[in-house]
Amino acid sequence: MAVPPQGRSRTLVVLLLLSSPSLLGESSSSSSSSSSCLRRDANRAVYAAAKSAGEAAGYVSHLLRSTSPNSVALKDCRELLGDSAEQLNKTARQLRRLRPETFTWQVDNALTWTSAALTNQDTCVQGLREVMKGTSGKTREAVVRRVSHVSRLTGNALHLINRLASTNGRGL
């Protein structure tokens, strides 16, 4: 099955993450290497989730302009996805700047922001399903599919950040 051009980068990121020893729980020769791999993988996962959240927010904006300009649920969803992308971008910046002396604080921030992004995505989906019950299922389900994809990416990122947290900053 051919992957559409817009999905290729996401597919490559997922394949890269699935082939990563740190994601699969395989140990490497040193804690430095393991921590370094987890940091890299977490940052890539967060970046993929942030990019996907931004794309989903853009898609919802397009729907608001073209099909449902008065939909409160879509407006809320667009705002929640924008907030989610912003939180994930903050997380990526934090992960790039990890320092041994502030590691716990920085990873706690990353976990908090990533969890908040996931909550925003869930709130978007719940709002669409509850508020848009009587409307065209096609629009609602198209947005739900996109947001669900973002949530899967965000959940993967959260998992990797939790794994990184377990290293206690050894090897940075």
Number of C-alpha atoms within 10 A of each C-alpha: 3 6 10 9 8 8 11 12 13 18 13 11 17 17 11 14 20 13 11 15 15 24 19 10 10 10 12 13 8 11 15 15 16 22 23 19 18 23 23 17 25 28 23 19 28 31 22 21 29 28 18 23 30 21 18 24 26 15 15 24 18 14 18 17 10 9 10 16 13 10 15 15 20 26 19 17 27 25 17 22 30 22 19 28 28 18 23 32 21 17 28 20 15 17 22 12 11 17 14 12 10 11 21 17 12 19 22 14 16 27 21 15 20 29 19 16 30 26 15 23 28 19 16 24 22 15 17 24 17 10 14 17 11 8 11 9 13 9 16 18 14 13 22 20 13 18 24 16 17 27 21 13 24 27 19 20 28 23 17 25 25 17 18 25 21 13 18 14 21 17 13 17
